[in-house]
Amino acid sequence: MVHIIVVGNEKGGSGKSTTSMHVATALVRMGHRVGALDLDLRQRTFGRYVENRLAYLERTGLNLPSPDYRTLPEVSAEDLGQGENAYDARLSAAVSALGAVSDFIIIDCPGSHTRLSQVAHSLADTLVTPLNDSFIDFDLLARIDAETGKVIGPSIYSEMVWQARQLRAQAGLKPIDWLVVRNRLGAQNMHNKKKVGAALEELSRRIGFRVAPGFSERVIFRELFPRGLTLLDLKDTGVDQLNMSNLAARQELRDLLAELRLPGVTVEF
């Protein structure tokens, strides 16, 4: 059975597409067949990341492992069942096609609430929610008391995940393994980092997710996108000696892959 990894939240700029691309490429490099979908039909950052990669490989003649990226197929009105939503049909067709040839499918969701994103969350075996390490992004998950810092209750995105879990339970599917990833962890402002961490740990026990560190703020991520490259491609493109920042970033990726606990995956790079 194909294992579906959904990367989502309802806020832009948290590193969803960077996370999607690096996880997808790492899995391909480890010998797994990986399909990829981008459900942000306007911005398409993940899709453009893969397209940049393919264009770079064509220019240079290199042959780097790459995910099997596909766009959602068009569906004619005549092919829709009575009352069937066109977006549901397009996503179902794409997942079915990739599922026949993939071990994993990575779905990058838009930074807003859409019908496609809602349906994708209900398909997730693993849900990865990148989060910038601040209470601005934390508000996506839960409301907190400004005086005490205590969690008052879940917010809109958490409620959508809860609904997706309910749909999966009704369909007899296994529960979503939800991982909240703390991106852009800074070395400074330790007090705020501890407060965000404590609030996440409290919330994780209440609504059922795991917490893991993600990617720090590094220039290398912005430099890689135009060529569609990842941290794992640098040596193949002629970079013989990685600097300390790049080595640390590779370790962050290795730790994230291990924390995902994907079936049949042994992290080796």
N, C-alpha and C positions, 0 to 999 in steps of 0.2 A: 504494500500500500504506500502511495506517495505521502510524504509528510509535508504539511503546509505550514510555512512560517510567515506570519503576518507582522509587518513592521508598521505600527500606527500609533498615533495620538491625534488630537484635534488642534495642534498648534504647529505653525511652521517654524523652521529654523532650529529644530532640535537635533538634527543629524540623522533623520530617517533614511535619506537616500544614501548618505555616506555609509551608514551601518548596513543597509541592504546590499550595496555593491561589494563591500569588503567581506561580508558573510558569504554572499553568493560565490565570489571568486575564490575564497578560501576553500569552500566545499568542493568546487570544481577541481582545484589544484590537488585536493586529497583523493580524487578519483571518483567523486559522486556526480551523478547526472542532475543538473540544476536548471529548472525553468524559472523564468522571471516575468513578472507583470508589474506595470505601473498604473495605478488607478487614479492618479492625478491627471486627468485628461487635458487640463490646461497647461500646467507648469511642466509636467513630465520630466522632473530632474533625474530620476533613476533611469528612465528611458533614454534621455540624452546622454547620461553617463555611459551607458552601454554603447550607444551610437558613436560617441566620441572614441571609445575604445576600438570599435571595428574600423573606423576611419583611420585611426593611428596605425593599426596593424596593416591595413592596406597600403598606407604610405611607406611604412618601414620594411614591409615584408616579414615582420616577426609573426610567430604563431604562438600566442599566449592563451592559456586556458580561459574560456569565457562562458558565462551562463547563456542559456538559450532564451533570449529575450523575445517576447511576442507582444503585439498590440491586441487589444480586444477586437474580435471579429465583428463585422456588422451583421445585424440580424433583420431580416425583412419582416414587415408586419404580418405577412401571411404565415410565417413560420412560428409565430407566437401562439401559445395556447390561450384559451379564454381567461382573461384577467391576468395573464402573465406579464411581468414587467420586462421591458426591453433590456434594461441594464442587468437584471438578474440572468436573462438568457445569454447575454454576451459574456458575462463573467463565467457562467456555468460551462459554456462552450470552450472558453479559453482554458479553464482548469481541466476539463475532460481531455482536451487535446494534449496538454502538457503532462497530465498525469499518466498518460500511456507511455511516455518516454522519459520520465524523470523520477529520481529518488526523492528530491525535494523541490518544492515550488516556493519561491520567495515573492511575496506580494507587498509592494510599497504603497501605503495609503496616503491620501492627501491630508494636508493640515487643516481640515475642516470636516464637518459632518456631511456626508453624502450617502445616498442609497448604496452605492458600490462599496463604500467603506464599511457600512453597517453589515452588509451581506458577507463581506470578506472576513470580518471578525468572527462571524458564526462558523466559518470554515477553518479557523485557525486551530492547529494542533499545538503550535507554539506561538505565543504573542509576545513581541518585543516592543516595549514602549520607551523610546529614548526621551530623556528629560534633561533639559538644562538645569544645573544645580542651583535653583533659586526658588523662592516662594511664589514668584510669578508663574513659573511652569507648574509648581506643585498644586496651584489652584485648579489646574486641569483635572487633577485626581480627587481633591477634597477641599472642603472649606475648613479653615482653622480659626480659632479664637485669637484675635489680635493681641490680647493681653496675656493669656496663658500659653499660647502656642499649641494648645490641644486641638485635636481633630474633632470638628463638630459633626461632619457627615460627608458622604461621598459626593463628588461633583458630577457634571454631565458625562464626561468620558467614562468614568467608572460605572455609571449607570448603564451606558451602552454596552460595556463589556459584560456586565451582569446579565443583560438581556440576551447577549450572544451565548452566554453560558447556559441560560435557561433553554434556548432553542436547541443547543447541542444535547442537553440532558433529555429533552423530549424526543429527540431523534435517536436516542440510545448511543450517542457518540461519547468518546472519552473526554474528560474535562480539559479545558484549555490550560496549558502550562504558561503562566503569565510572568514575564520577566521585565521589571522596570529598570532601565539602564541609566545611570547617572553620568551624563556627558558634561564636558567642559568643567570638570572638577579642577578648581584652581588651587594653587599652593598657598595663596593668601586667604585672608578672611576666614580663618579657621572657625571662628565663633558661628558664623552663618552656616558654614558647611556642617557643623555638628548639629545645629538646630534643624536643618533640612533633613539630615540623616536620621535624627531621632523621630521626626514626624513621619518619615517614610516607613521606618520600622514599625511604628505604632499602627499606621494605616495598613501595612502589609498583613499584619495579624488579623485585622478586622475584615478585610475584603479579599484576602488570598492572592498575593503575588510575592515573587521573590525579588530581591534588590541586588544589583551588581554594578560595579564601576564600569564605565564605558570608555570613551575616547576623551583625552584631554584636548584643550585648545592648542592646535599645532598648525603652523603655516603649511606644512607638507600636504595636508588634506585639500587646501584650496589650490595648491599647485598641481595636484594630480588630476583633478576633474577635467581640464580641457583636453587631455590626452586619453582620458578614460582609464587611467592606470590606478592601481592600488599599491599599498605598501609592499605586497608580496611580489610585485612585478619589477621592483627597482633593479635588482641584480641582473635580471634578464634584459634590461634596457641599457646596460653598460655602467651602472653604478657599482663599482667594486667595493667601496668602503662606506658603510652606513654610519652616519653620525649618531651621537648618543640619543638625540631626540627621535630619530627614525627607529632606532633599536627599541626605545621605550614604547613607541607607538605599536611596533610589531608585537611586543609583549602584551600590550593592552588588548590587541586583537586576539591573540592566543588565549588570554584569560577569558575573554567574552565567549569565544567558541566553546571553551571547556564548560563555562557556566550555563550555556544553552542546553547541555545534556541531550543532544540530539541522538536518536537511535542509530546505532551502527557507525557512529563517528568517533574516531580516535584522532585527537588533535596532534598533527605532525607537520610542523613547519618552523 
